[in-house]
Amino acid sequence: MATNTLQHSTGAARLLSADDAGDFQLWDSLVDAAAVPDVYYRPGYARAYQAVGHGRAVAALVETPDVRALFPLLLRPLSALPFALDEPGFDAATPYGYGGLLLLDGAAVVDAHHSRDLLVALRGWCCENQVISAHVRLHPVVRQEEWFAGALGEDFRLLQPGPTIALDLRHWNTETASIATLTKGRRSDLSFARRHLRLTWSSDGREPDDDLRCFHELYERRMTELEAGEYYHFPLEYYQSLAEGLGHRLEIAIAWLNDEAVGAALFMTDRVIAHYHLSATNDLGRAHKATTLILNAAAERARLLGCRHLHLGGGARGEDKLFTFKQSFGGEVYRYSFLAMICDPTRYARLVGMRVTAPDLPAMRTNYFPGYRA
């Protein structure tokens, strides 16, 4: 079988492991000190995906003469591919969600020249450590795709799967205690939900494990109803690891009709941005507009904590019904983007060829990166 070893540091990049107590503390402190901290950059978030087998949770701390940045990544051994059992090395991907790279030392933006220097340094580390490709998500709410507009080419490609929505929490109607940009229909739904449902929050003295199990049951039942792919099913261990890793930054909202839980959602909150992570309702919850009630209350709580935005995310498939629902809250539309980095073109092409000819595998997905995982 292939052996997969990594250098802890090399030149302009240092590897931080979420499993190392010292690295975890340093990693978290770097996020704390950044101009725009976010839960998506934190080791506790990345480690939740390691816990369910998505890869080894690390961060590449990359330095150039002018800028430093942190790239949270999941390292996946190539030997886990069914057609490449003896293949050494890895590929890398930002954990699921809307993370990206975190600028350090108080920097909030970076120009194309310096952003390319960061990518070149990251690619150098990848090449020295047999990481043949990297899927680097970019944070839409801080418009990271604009940083790379002049830094692209054959080696770094920018892909944009679709739109995403964030609410500006300065737009708040104090008289009605509601998001000021709600459409007329959404305001009506909110009034209806307030008459019939009550909300609880895990931070209000509740037992977090009980709320996590309640959310997990609702969410899994809903994903099964929707015939969602395996990627969208998360075991209870995922939620437990997320709660342990994020602590008070993870909030669980549950909507109740009498004593029955009819809707629930997870929110992740840092100093500047709160994120609507996952949610689910049953038939009664949808009939009583539970998600509208939850999102409005979450916006108020994030606003009171000092957040500038509540990021709602996008649709399941571009501008679908889910996207239209989120758009009805009146937020601004952003572009969700990621960088496709091929660090070893020869090995990348060979693996794609092996995937094409591998027997007994599903048809390859189009426009998927990396191609050998399509």
Residue pairs with C-beta under 8 A, 6 or more apart in sequence:
1 79
1 85
1 86
2 77
2 78
2 79
2 85
2 86
2 87
2 88
2 89
3 88
4 77
4 79
4 88
4 89
4 90
4 130
6 15
6 75
6 90
6 129
7 15
7 128
7 129
8 14
8 15
9 15
10 124
10 125
10 128
10 129
11 121
11 124
11 125
11 128
12 62
12 63
12 64
12 121
12 124
12 125
13 60
13 61
13 62
13 63
13 121
13 122
13 124
13 125
14 60
14 61
14 63
15 58
15 59
15 60
15 61
15 125
16 23
16 24
16 26
16 27
16 43
16 58
16 59
16 60
16 61
16 70
17 23
17 24
17 56
17 57
17 58
18 24
18 27
18 43
18 44
18 46
18 47
18 50
18 57
18 58
18 59
19 47
19 50
19 57
23 43
24 43
27 42
27 43
27 59
27 70
28 42
28 43
28 44
30 61
30 70
30 102
30 104
31 37
31 38
31 41
31 42
31 70
31 102
33 104
34 41
34 70
34 102
34 103
34 104
34 106
35 103
35 106
35 107
35 108
36 102
36 103
36 108
36 142
36 272
36 273
37 102
37 270
37 271
37 272
38 99
38 102
38 139
38 270
38 272
38 273
38 275
39 45
39 246
39 249
39 250
39 268
39 269
39 270
39 275
40 72
40 95
40 97
40 98
40 99
40 100
40 139
40 268
40 275
41 70
41 72
41 99
41 102
42 72
42 245
42 246
42 249
43 57
43 59
43 72
43 245
44 242
44 244
44 245
44 246
44 247
45 72
45 95
45 97
45 99
45 242
45 245
45 246
45 268
46 57
46 58
46 59
46 72
46 73
46 74
46 95
47 57
47 241
47 245
48 95
48 238
48 241
48 242
48 245
49 55
49 57
49 74
49 95
49 96
49 238
50 56
50 57
50 74
51 237
51 238
51 241
52 234
52 235
52 237
52 238
52 241
54 74
54 76
54 95
54 96
55 73
55 74
55 75
55 76
55 92
55 93
56 74
56 75
56 76
57 72
57 73
57 74
57 95
58 72
58 73
58 74
58 75
59 70
59 71
59 72
59 73
60 70
60 71
60 73
60 122
60 125
61 68
61 69
61 70
62 68
62 69
62 70
62 71
62 118
62 121
62 122
62 125
63 121
64 114
64 117
64 118
64 121
65 117
66 114
66 117
67 103
67 104
67 105
67 107
67 110
67 114
67 117
67 118
68 103
68 104
68 105
69 101
69 102
69 103
69 104
69 110
69 118
70 101
70 102
70 104
71 94
71 101
71 102
71 122
71 136
72 94
72 95
72 99
72 102
73 92
73 93
73 94
73 95
73 134
74 92
74 93
74 94
74 95
75 90
75 91
75 92
75 131
76 90
76 91
76 92
76 93
77 89
77 90
78 84
78 87
78 88
78 89
78 90
78 91
78 132
78 351
79 85
79 86
79 87
79 88
81 87
81 351
81 355
81 372
81 373
82 358
82 361
83 354
83 355
83 358
83 361
84 351
84 354
84 372
87 351
88 130
89 129
89 130
89 131
89 132
89 347
90 129
90 130
90 131
90 132
91 131
91 132
91 133
91 134
91 135
91 370
91 373
92 126
92 131
92 133
92 134
92 135
93 134
93 135
93 136
93 137
94 100
94 135
94 136
94 137
94 338
97 137
97 275
97 277
98 137
98 139
98 140
98 141
98 164
98 275
98 311
98 313
98 336
99 137
99 139
100 136
100 137
100 138
100 139
100 142
100 144
101 118
101 136
101 138
101 144
103 109
103 110
108 142
109 147
110 118
110 147
111 147
112 147
112 148
112 149
112 150
112 151
113 150
113 151
115 147
115 148
115 151
116 148
116 150
116 151
116 156
119 148
119 151
119 156
119 339
119 341
122 134
122 136
122 341
123 134
123 155
123 341
123 343
125 131
126 132
126 134
126 341
126 343
126 344
127 343
127 344
130 344
131 343
132 342
132 343
132 344
132 347
132 348
132 351
133 340
133 341
133 342
133 343
133 344
133 348
133 369
133 370
134 339
134 341
134 343
135 338
135 339
135 340
135 341
135 369
135 370
136 338
136 339
136 341
137 336
137 337
137 338
138 144
138 145
138 147
138 148
138 336
138 337
138 338
138 339
140 164
140 166
140 311
140 334
140 335
140 336
140 337
141 166
141 273
141 309
141 311
141 334
143 334
144 337
145 158
145 160
145 335
145 337
148 156
148 158
148 339
152 158
155 341
155 342
156 339
156 340
156 341
157 339
157 340
158 337
158 338
158 339
158 340
159 337
159 338
159 339
159 340
159 367
159 369
160 335
160 336
160 337
161 318
161 336
161 337
161 338
162 314
162 315
162 317
162 318
162 319
162 323
162 335
162 336
163 314
163 315
163 318
163 319
163 323
163 333
163 334
163 335
163 336
164 311
164 312
164 313
164 314
164 333
164 334
164 335
164 336
165 311
165 312
165 313
165 314
165 323
165 326
165 327
165 329
165 331
165 332
165 333
165 334
166 273
166 309
166 310
166 311
166 312
166 331
166 332
166 334
167 179
167 181
167 299
167 309
167 310
167 311
167 312
167 329
167 330
167 331
167 332
168 308
168 309
168 331
168 332
169 299
169 302
169 303
169 307
169 308
169 309
169 310
170 308
171 179
171 180
171 181
171 330
172 178
172 179
172 180
172 299
172 300
172 303
173 179
173 180
176 187
177 300
178 187
178 190
178 296
179 295
179 296
179 299
179 329
179 330
180 330
181 329
181 330
181 331
182 190
182 296
182 328
182 329
182 330
183 328
183 329
183 330
185 328
186 292
186 328
186 329
189 289
189 292
190 289
190 292
190 293
190 296
192 288
192 289
193 255
193 288
193 289
193 290
193 292
193 293
194 293
196 257
196 288
197 255
197 256
197 257
197 262
197 263
197 288
197 289
197 290
197 293
198 255
198 256
199 253
199 254
199 255
199 256
199 293
199 294
199 297
200 206
200 211
200 253
200 254
200 256
201 251
201 252
201 253
201 301
202 208
202 211
202 250
202 251
202 252
202 253
203 248
203 251
208 243
208 252
209 240
211 252
211 254
211 264
212 236
212 239
212 240
212 243
212 252
213 236
214 254
214 261
214 264
215 239
215 252
215 254
215 264
215 265
215 266
215 278
215 280
216 234
216 236
216 239
218 261
218 263
218 264
218 280
218 281
218 282
219 234
219 264
219 278
219 279
219 280
220 233
221 280
221 282
222 280
222 281
222 282
223 232
223 233
223 280
234 278
239 266
242 250
242 266
243 250
246 268
249 268
249 269
249 270
250 266
250 267
250 268
251 266
251 267
251 268
251 269
251 298
251 301
252 264
252 265
252 266
252 267
253 264
253 265
253 266
253 267
253 294
253 297
253 298
254 261
254 263
254 264
255 261
255 262
255 263
255 264
255 281
255 285
255 288
255 290
255 293
255 294
256 262
257 284
257 285
257 288
260 284
262 281
262 282
262 284
262 285
262 288
262 290
263 279
263 280
263 281
263 282
263 285
263 286
263 290
263 291
263 293
263 294
264 279
264 280
264 281
264 294
265 276
265 277
265 278
265 279
265 280
265 291
265 294
265 295
265 298
266 277
266 278
266 279
267 274
267 275
267 276
267 277
267 298
267 301
267 302
268 274
268 275
268 277
269 275
269 302
269 305
269 307
270 307
271 306
271 307
272 307
272 308
272 309
273 307
273 308
273 309
273 310
273 311
274 298
274 302
274 305
274 307
274 309
274 310
274 311
275 310
275 311
275 313
276 295
276 298
276 310
276 311
276 312
276 313
279 291
279 294
281 290
281 291
285 291
291 325
295 310
295 312
295 329
298 310
299 310
302 310
310 331
312 326
312 329
312 331
313 326
314 322
314 323
314 326
314 336
315 321
315 322
315 323
315 324
315 326
316 322
327 333
338 369
340 369
340 370
342 348
342 370
348 370
348 371
348 372
351 370
351 371
351 372
352 370
352 371
352 372
354 372
355 361
355 364
355 371
355 372
355 373
355 374
356 364
364 371
364 374
365 374
366 374
368 374
